[in-house]
Amino acid sequence: MLTFTIRRLVLSIPTLLFISLVIFLLLQLAPGDPMAQVPLTVPPEVKQKMREALGLGQPIYVQYWKWLVQFFWIEPQVFIDWLTNSSAWFSWLPDTALAEGKQRVISWQTRSPVMDIVMQRMPQTLWVVGLAYIVGILIAIPIGIYSAYRHYSIFDQAGTFVTMVGFSIPPFFTGPLLIVIFSVYLGWLPSIYDTTHVVRDWASFKVQFQQMIMPVMVLALQTTAQISRYMRGAMLDNLNQDYVRTARAKGLKESVVVMVHVLRNSMIPVVTVIALGMPAIFGGAIITENVFKVNGIGQLLLTALFANDIPMVMTLTFIFAILIVLFNLIADVLYGLLDPRIRYD
């Protein structure tokens, strides 16, 4: 298993390099000029200097190399400060020293280094999207297990109805609906996510928790609906297998048969859904973050698209590609851990 993991990690390097090249070349063909919004009164020589400051006057291979290097470049001291700072996950301010003395890829919209802006927005997305995915998995797996074990019961039918509704209704509907119910009529939760809020004590933590409830609920609803249906289907397939009847004939407890033997084999297809769904939920967070004004990666991507900010769009698209490759590797490794019949080495 270790050999397979190392081999896949090594193979992912040329894969990501090829993906980055494709993304860069395709977006270079996209129409748009950062100087288009500059007033006509600006002299041409000033515009040329502005283009050179953004790195547009260099050859295309130099632009690609700069963009690739700045994507993976992290100042060690800044990274350590970011990890050790207790409030960094709520309000991280980029170190301006990163941009001093180094040529960085600049955002056309904000005229700031692209990776500094991404690192600013990343903690908000990790809090909302990451927590929503964990909550969705923790709810979906028990529902899928019990629905399969008590299939066609009232619980199973109710769970099927709820999951179908959750899977069918898009976030741009459930988001405003929750705002109307819990913010407008009941007044229990804030309707807008305050990205400047910093957790310092218990009272500020409660405020942070309250403003995270609704965006987490919207994202977790779709995750729960999808994973619970896969979990139920996989459990139903394995409950009727010969090894289950053999385990029961040996006198094993029903809880051991279901929660050990059946669950372990049923998790193999569910692991694929969970692993590959993680990058997808970042894409789904684009809508949710805009509904609740979460200043995260999703909102940043949408803003960059409308502003025709090519460097920012390239960087965020490549982040999604890295997530897909990474979680594919995680899914393959988990296959070997769950099923002893699978051997990669």
Buried (B, 14 or more C-beta within 10 A) or exposed (E): BEEBBEEBEEEBEEEBEEBBEEBBEEBEEEEEEBBEEEEEEEEEEEBEEBBEEBBBEBEEEEBBEBBBEBBEEBBEEBEEEBEEEEEBBBBBEBBEEBBEEEBBBBBBBBEBBBBBBBBBBBBBBBBBBBBBBEBBBEBBBEBBBBBBBEBEEEBBEEBBEBBEEBBEBEBEEBBBEBBEEBBEEEEEBBBEBBBEBEBEEEEBEEEBEEBBBBBBBBBBBBBBBBBBBBBBBBBBBBBEEEEBEEBBEEEBEEEEBBEEBBBBBBBBBBBBBBBBBBBBBBBBBBBBBBBBBBBBBBBBBBBBBEBBBBBBBBBBBBBBBBBBBBBBBBBBBBBBEBBEEEEBE
